[in-house]
């Protein structure tokens, strides 16, 4: 009975150590697995899915770039806080405008979102 208890204890410790290694590996590599993501982009507080008609030529753009280290709005670098939240103001030209947001993470993964705005 004493040897059975030792075997059970050894197997339990080995299982616990293996589980710890798997969970720690997942925790360390979650940024690589999930990559960068641009989300919750709003123009003057309104979400734009495909195309939006805007009434004002100056528009506040804000959103979140999860896991990003570099963020660009129409080719211009913009800054974000520790949580990935960012806010910028852009000027629209009369007619059709395309707003491009690019994010890149520390592994080189990229996410690009294009939004189409029409200024009356």
QUIJO-V33036 format. One record per residue. PHI is phi in whole degrees, -180 to 180 (* if undefined). Layout:
phi
PHI
PHI
This chain:
phi
*
-66
-71
-64
-65
-65
-64
-64
-63
-62
-65
-64
-66
-64
-64
-62
-65
-63
-63
-61
-64
-64
-65
-65
-62
-64
-61
-71
-99
-63
-65
-71
-70
-92
69
-96
-148
-94
-147
56
-81
-128
-115
52
81
-117
-75
-119
-91
-121
-147
-139
-93
-109
-97
-105
-84
-106
-126
-88
-115
-147
-178
-137
-123
-71
66
-89
-114
-124
-136
-130
-117
53
83
-102
-66
-127
-105
-133
-85
-60
-85
93
-75
-145
-150
-149
-113
-126
-109
-97
-89
-60
98
-85
-132
-117
-108
-111
-120
-119
-128
-136
-99
-71
-99
91
-70
-128
-133
-126
-124
-117
-123
-107
-125
-119
-96
-67
